[in-house]
Amino acid sequence: MTLDERLTQVFPSPRQLAHQQTEFYSFIHFTVNAFTDREWGDGTEDPAIFNPEKLDAEQWARAIKAAGMRGMILTAKHHDGFCLWQTKYTKHSVSSSPFRGGRGDVVREASDACRKYGLKFGVYLSPWDRNSPLYGQGEAYDDYFCAQLTELLTQYGEIFSVWFDGACGEGPNGKRQVYDWKRYYAVVRKYQPGACISVCGPDVRWCGNEAGYTRDAEWSVVPRRMWDTEKIAAKSQQSDDAAFRLRKVSASDGDLGSREILKDEEDLVWFAAEVNTSIRPGWFWHASENDKVRPLGDMMHIYYNSVGGNATFLLNIPPTSEGLLHENDVKRLEEIGAELEKAFRVNLLPYAELTSTPAEEGHEALYARTDDYATYFRAANGTNTAELTAEWKEPVHVGNVVLKENILLSQRVERFAVDVRKDGAFEEVYRGTVVGYKRIVPLGGIETTALRVRILDARTEPTLSFFAVYEAQD
């Protein structure tokens, strides 16, 4: 088997495909930190301080949906160990707080709001618990953690994402815990087989930073060693962020999956990237940051380079101590949604004549017009290049080009270019590397009567499940 044949035998699981199709979704960081003005709690906080008197999870859901997001991941328990649901395993939770008279359940309210507004729901559960006396006692803490994980996975309906980070510090007894990741994963697979396990898990990888940066070439086919649970377990007892730093050694490298990088790798997996960042400087709400919400241009840049660069985009929006998203955050989310709706409102390709270089029978260029893996363009057998050309009778103004490979047949494209016709001849206006699940090519309103996509190199016959040309809007 040749190198290219081996590289194209790796595919996403159904849960991984569903996760990539979620594209843009939210993080909700909420705990006692909203009342202490801290980023990390230490586990000694009095539950009595937690009383978000105006908490409205439906307001969260409406704002998230307005931005064009498709899901919400709630921090059910952060490092401070305070639980946002009625857990049976600790009193350090909402049951000991004045919230809803001690009978509140933020996880329930958030999950119900997601169902009502058609959003997917996920949970973050920190493995580091700075309150639990069991932390650092090995199996006893693993029992506790798995019991709480089971509560979250069995009481709140379908979960699309279980988000684990690698934070590992001392507990109240001064000891560290070696996490039994394989056991945690087994609990998720048992109760929520459709959920992706993200970051410290086998399904979705961290892009390598929390600033929203992505690589020029974001590969989904990478070495399995990038999520070696035994290495993470060994490192996690050495420092607070050891597991993250272990990931960063590999996950932040510039090239994770080119032919050159993978030529000596025998064990490969599908491990697509997630870009996570916050709409504010911090992950939790601080009144001092109300005027520091990221500009719209910054948000759109991250979107284009994450969702439009073969990754997903997880954007954090932290509720205030009242339990509401701040009006400045809500306004920015509405602006994001309006900008996305405008940018991808009119697909010009249905009005164009579409031709291509030779294609496999039944997979000609016309099959790339619909965003569906059941129909797709595929180059003729034995070729690793292709060209697709769209021509219009009258000049059009192109805002964005969207390309999507049929990733059910793996990730194949290595290099591509986009040309537009100017003065009767084609001129290259963009050159890129990978396509993968989705690539957005911004062209800024360029005027033309014809646009051509050239796939310059692919690992085997290139595919396109979707090809769209969006009209630039004033």
C-alpha positions in Angstrom: 0.0 0.0 0.0 1.4 3.4 -1.0 1.6 6.3 1.5 -1.3 8.1 -0.1 -3.4 5.0 -0.1 -2.7 4.5 3.6 -3.5 8.1 4.5 -6.9 8.0 2.7 -8.0 4.9 4.7 -8.8 7.1 7.8 -12.4 8.4 8.2 -14.5 10.2 10.7 -16.8 8.3 13.0 -20.5 9.2 12.8 -20.2 11.2 16.1 -17.1 13.1 14.7 -19.0 13.9 11.5 -22.0 15.2 13.4 -19.6 17.3 15.6 -17.9 18.9 12.6 -21.3 19.7 11.1 -22.2 21.6 14.3 -19.5 24.0 13.2 -20.1 26.9 15.6 -21.3 26.5 19.2 -20.9 28.1 22.6 -19.2 27.6 25.9 -21.0 28.9 29.0 -18.5 29.4 31.8 -20.5 29.9 35.0 -19.8 29.0 38.7 -19.0 30.8 42.0 -16.3 32.8 40.1 -19.0 35.1 38.8 -19.5 36.2 42.4 -15.9 36.2 43.5 -14.5 38.0 40.5 -11.9 35.2 40.0 -10.9 33.0 37.0 -10.1 29.9 39.0 -11.8 29.2 42.3 -10.0 27.3 45.1 -12.8 25.2 46.4 -13.3 27.0 49.7 -16.1 29.3 48.4 -19.2 29.3 50.5 -22.1 28.0 48.4 -24.2 30.7 49.9 -22.7 33.3 47.6 -24.2 31.6 44.5 -27.5 33.2 43.9 -28.1 34.4 40.3 -31.4 35.9 40.9 -32.3 36.7 37.3 -30.9 33.5 35.7 -32.6 32.9 32.4 -31.1 30.0 30.4 -33.6 30.8 27.6 -32.0 34.2 27.2 -28.6 32.4 26.8 -30.1 30.1 24.2 -31.8 32.9 22.2 -28.6 34.9 22.1 -26.5 31.9 21.1 -29.0 31.0 18.3 -29.1 34.6 17.1 -25.3 34.3 16.5 -25.8 31.3 14.2 -24.5 28.8 16.7 -25.8 25.3 16.9 -25.0 24.2 20.4 -24.1 25.0 24.0 -21.6 23.5 26.4 -22.1 24.3 30.1 -19.4 24.2 32.8 -21.3 21.9 35.1 -18.3 21.8 37.4 -15.2 23.9 37.2 -11.9 23.4 39.2 -13.5 24.9 42.3 -15.7 21.7 42.5 -19.0 23.6 42.8 -21.7 21.7 41.0 -24.4 23.4 39.1 -26.8 20.4 39.4 -28.4 18.5 42.3 -25.7 15.9 42.7 -26.0 13.2 45.3 -22.3 13.1 45.9 -21.4 16.4 47.5 -23.1 19.3 49.3 -20.7 21.7 47.5 -23.4 22.5 44.9 -26.5 24.5 44.2 -28.4 22.4 46.8 -26.5 24.4 49.5 -27.1 27.7 47.9 -30.0 30.1 48.0 -30.5 29.7 44.3 -34.2 28.7 43.7 -34.4 28.0 47.4 -31.7 25.3 47.2 -33.7 23.4 44.7 -32.2 24.9 41.5 -30.5 23.0 38.7 -28.6 25.1 36.2 -27.8 22.1 34.1 -31.5 21.3 33.8 -32.5 24.8 32.9 -29.7 25.1 30.3 -30.5 21.7 28.7 -34.2 22.5 28.6 -33.5 25.8 27.0 -31.4 24.1 24.4 -34.1 21.6 23.5 -36.6 24.5 23.2 -34.5 26.5 20.8 -33.2 23.6 18.8 -29.6 23.7 20.1 -27.4 20.8 21.0 -26.4 20.5 24.6 -23.0 19.5 26.0 -21.3 19.5 29.4 -17.8 20.4 30.8 -16.8 18.5 33.9 -13.4 19.4 35.3 -11.4 16.4 36.5 -9.6 18.7 38.9 -11.7 19.2 42.0 -10.2 21.6 44.5 -13.0 21.0 47.0 -13.4 17.2 47.1 -11.5 15.5 50.0 -11.2 12.4 47.7 -9.1 14.2 45.1 -5.6 12.6 45.1 -6.8 9.3 46.5 -6.7 7.4 43.3 -9.6 5.0 42.7 -11.8 6.6 45.4 -11.8 9.9 43.5 -12.3 8.1 40.1 -15.4 6.5 41.6 -16.6 9.9 42.7 -15.9 11.5 39.3 -17.5 8.7 37.3 -20.6 8.9 39.6 -21.0 12.6 38.9 -20.3 12.1 35.2 -23.0 9.4 35.1 -25.5 11.8 36.7 -24.8 14.3 33.9 -25.0 11.8 31.1 -28.2 10.1 32.3 -30.5 12.9 33.5 -30.4 15.6 30.9 -31.2 14.0 27.5 -28.9 13.7 24.6 -25.4 15.1 25.0 -23.4 16.1 21.9 -20.1 16.9 23.6 -18.3 16.0 26.8 -15.5 18.5 27.3 -12.5 17.5 29.4 -9.5 19.6 30.0 -6.2 18.4 31.5 -6.0 20.7 34.5 -4.5 18.8 37.4 -3.3 20.4 40.6 -3.5 19.7 44.3 -6.7 18.9 46.1 -7.6 20.1 49.6 -5.4 17.3 51.0 -2.4 18.6 49.1 -2.3 15.6 46.8 -2.6 15.2 43.0 -4.8 12.8 41.1 -3.7 10.5 38.3 -6.8 10.5 36.1 -8.2 7.2 34.8 -9.0 8.6 31.4 -9.9 5.2 29.9 -12.5 4.7 32.6 -14.0 8.1 32.1 -14.2 7.5 28.4 -16.0 4.2 29.0 -18.7 6.0 31.0 -19.3 8.4 28.2 -19.4 5.7 25.6 -21.9 3.7 27.7 -24.4 6.4 28.4 -23.9 8.8 25.5 -22.4 6.9 22.5 -23.1 9.8 20.2 -21.2 12.3 22.2 -17.7 13.5 21.2 -15.1 13.6 23.9 -13.2 16.8 23.4 -9.7 18.0 24.1 -8.5 15.4 26.6 -10.2 12.7 24.6 -10.1 10.7 21.3 -12.7 12.6 19.2 -11.9 16.3 19.0 -8.5 17.9 19.5 -7.4 21.2 20.8 -6.0 23.5 18.2 -3.1 24.4 20.5 -4.1 27.8 21.9 -7.0 29.7 23.4 -6.5 32.8 21.3 -8.5 31.7 18.2 -5.5 31.1 16.0 -5.5 28.3 13.4 -3.0 26.8 11.1 -2.8 27.4 7.3 -3.2 23.6 6.9 -5.4 22.0 9.5 -5.3 18.3 9.0 -7.9 15.8 10.4 -5.8 12.7 9.8 -3.0 12.7 12.4 -0.9 10.3 14.5 -2.8 8.5 17.2 -0.1 9.4 19.7 -1.6 12.9 19.8 -4.1 11.7 22.4 -2.2 9.0 24.2 -4.1 8.7 27.5 -1.2 7.0 29.3 1.1 9.9 28.6 -1.5 12.4 29.7 -2.1 10.4 32.9 1.7 10.3 33.6 2.1 14.0 32.9 -1.1 15.2 34.7 0.3 14.6 38.2 3.4 16.8 37.5 1.9 20.3 37.2 -1.4 22.2 37.0 -1.4 22.3 33.2 0.8 19.4 32.4 -1.7 17.6 30.2 -2.4 20.8 28.2 1.4 21.4 27.8 1.8 17.8 26.6 -0.8 18.5 24.0 0.7 21.7 23.1 4.0 20.0 22.2 2.3 18.3 19.4 -1.0 20.2 18.9 0.6 23.6 18.4 3.1 22.5 15.8 2.7 24.1 12.4 2.3 20.8 10.5 0.4 17.9 11.9 -0.6 15.9 8.9 1.3 16.4 5.7 2.7 13.5 3.7 6.2 14.4 5.1 5.0 14.3 8.7 3.0 11.1 8.3 5.4 9.1 6.2 6.7 7.1 9.1 3.5 7.0 11.1 1.8 3.6 11.2 -1.1 4.3 13.6 -3.3 7.1 12.3 -6.7 8.5 13.4 -9.3 11.1 12.5 -8.9 13.9 15.0 -10.3 17.2 13.8 -9.5 20.5 15.5 -11.6 22.7 17.7 -10.8 26.4 18.2 -11.9 27.7 21.6 -11.7 31.2 22.8 -13.7 33.7 24.8 -15.7 36.7 23.7 -14.0 38.6 26.5 -10.4 38.6 27.9 -11.5 36.2 30.7 -13.5 33.0 30.7 -15.7 34.0 33.5 -17.7 37.3 33.8 -16.0 40.3 35.4 -17.7 43.6 35.5 -14.4 45.3 34.6 -14.5 43.5 31.2 -18.0 44.7 30.2 -16.4 47.1 27.8 -13.8 44.7 26.5 -16.0 42.4 24.3 -14.1 41.4 21.2 -14.8 43.5 18.1 -17.0 42.1 15.4 -14.1 42.1 12.9 -12.1 40.0 15.3 -14.9 37.5 15.7 -15.5 37.1 12.0 -11.7 36.6 11.4 -11.8 33.7 13.9 -14.9 32.3 12.3 -13.5 32.3 8.8 -10.2 30.7 10.0 -11.8 28.1 12.2 -15.1 27.0 10.6 -13.7 28.1 7.3 -10.4 26.3 7.9 -11.4 22.7 8.6 -12.0 23.2 12.3 -15.0 24.0 14.6 -15.4 27.2 16.6 -16.3 27.1 20.4 -16.9 30.6 21.6 -17.3 31.3 25.3 -19.9 33.7 26.6 -19.9 34.0 30.4 -23.2 34.9 32.3 -23.1 37.7 34.9 -23.7 37.2 38.6 -27.4 37.9 37.9 -27.4 34.8 35.6 -27.8 36.7 32.3 -25.6 37.3 29.3 -24.5 40.9 29.4 -26.1 43.3 26.9 -22.7 44.0 25.3 -22.2 40.3 24.7 -25.7 39.8 23.4 -25.3 42.7 21.0 -22.1 41.2 19.6 -23.7 37.8 19.1 -26.5 39.4 17.2 -24.0 41.2 15.0 -22.2 38.0 14.3 -25.4 36.3 13.3 -26.4 39.2 11.0 -23.0 39.2 9.4 -23.0 35.5 8.7 -26.5 35.6 7.3 -25.5 38.5 5.0 -22.2 36.9 3.9 -23.8 33.5 3.0 -27.2 34.7 1.8 -27.0 34.3 -2.0 -25.3 31.4 -3.6 -24.5 32.4 -7.2 -23.6 28.9 -8.4 -27.1 27.8 -9.3 -27.1 30.6 -11.8 -23.8 29.6 -13.4 -22.8 27.1 -16.0 -20.6 24.6 -14.2 -18.0 22.4 -16.0 -15.0 20.4 -14.9 -12.1 18.3 -16.1 -12.9 14.6 -16.4 -14.9 13.1 -13.6 -15.9 9.7 -12.4 -19.2 8.7 -14.0 -22.1 9.6 -11.7 -19.9 12.2 -9.9 -19.7 15.0 -12.4 -19.4 18.6 -11.4 -23.2 19.2 -11.2 -23.2 16.9 -8.1 -21.2 19.4 -6.1 -24.0 22.0 -6.3 -25.9 20.4 -3.3 -24.4 20.3 0.3 -24.9 16.6 0.7 -22.5 13.7 1.0 -24.8 11.5 -1.0 -23.9 13.5 -4.1 -20.5 14.8 -4.8 -17.9 15.5 -7.5 -15.0 13.1 -7.9 -12.2 13.4 -10.3 -11.6 10.6 -12.9 -9.9 7.5 -11.6 -6.1 7.7 -11.4 -6.0 11.5 -11.2 -5.0 13.6 -8.3 -5.9 17.0 -9.8 -9.1 18.6 -11.0 -10.6 21.9 -12.2 -14.2 23.1 -11.8 -15.3 26.3 -13.6 -18.4 28.4 -13.0 -19.4 30.9 -15.7 -22.1 33.6 -15.6 -23.7 35.5 -18.4 -23.4 38.8 -16.6 -20.7 40.0 -14.1 -21.1 39.0 -10.5 -19.5 40.2 -7.3 -18.0 37.4 -5.3 -17.8 37.6 -1.5 -16.9 34.1 -0.5 -16.2 30.7 -2.1 -17.0 27.6 0.0 -15.5 24.3 -0.7 -16.2 21.0 1.1 -14.6 17.6 0.5 -16.6 14.4 1.0 -14.8 13.6 4.2 -16.7 10.2 4.3 -14.0 9.3 1.8 -11.2 10.9 4.0 -9.3 14.1 3.6 -7.6 14.2 0.2 -6.8 17.7 -1.0 -3.3 19.0 -0.3 -3.2 22.2 -2.4 -5.7 24.2 -4.4 -6.1 27.6 -6.1 -9.0 29.9 -7.1 -8.9 32.0 -10.3 -11.2 34.6 -11.6 -11.6 35.8 -15.2 -10.2 39.3 -15.8 -10.0 41.0 -19.2 -10.7 37.7 -20.9 -8.1 35.6 -19.1 -8.0 33.7 -15.7 -5.9 35.2 -12.9 -5.1 33.4 -9.7 -6.5 35.3 -6.7 -6.1 32.7 -3.9 -4.0 29.7 -3.1 -4.6 27.4 -0.2 -3.6 24.1 1.3 -6.2 21.7 2.8 -9.9 21.8 2.3 -11.3 19.1 4.5 -14.8 19.5 6.0 -15.0 23.1 4.9 -12.8 25.8 3.4 -14.1 29.4 3.1 -12.2 31.5 0.6 -12.9 35.3 1.1 -12.6 37.3 -2.1 -13.9 40.6 -0.9 -16.5 41.4 -3.6 -14.3 40.9 -6.7 -16.1 41.3 -10.0 -15.9 38.6 -12.6 -17.9 36.5 -15.2 -16.1 33.2 -14.4 -14.5 31.6 -11.4 -12.3 28.5 -11.5 -11.2 26.2 -8.7 -8.0 24.2 -9.4 -7.1 21.3 -7.1 -3.4 21.2 -7.6 -2.5 18.1 -5.6 -4.5 15.4 -3.8 -3.6 12.1 -2.1 -6.0 10.3 -4.5 -8.9 11.3 -6.7 -10.1 14.6 -5.2 -13.7 15.0 -4.2 -16.0 18.0 -3.5 -19.3 17.4 -1.8 -20.1 21.1 -2.0 -19.0 24.1 -4.1 -20.6 27.4 -3.6 -20.0 31.0 -4.7 -21.6 33.6 -2.5 -22.5 37.0 -3.7 -20.9 40.0 -1.9 -23.5 42.1 -0.1 -23.3 45.8 0.4 
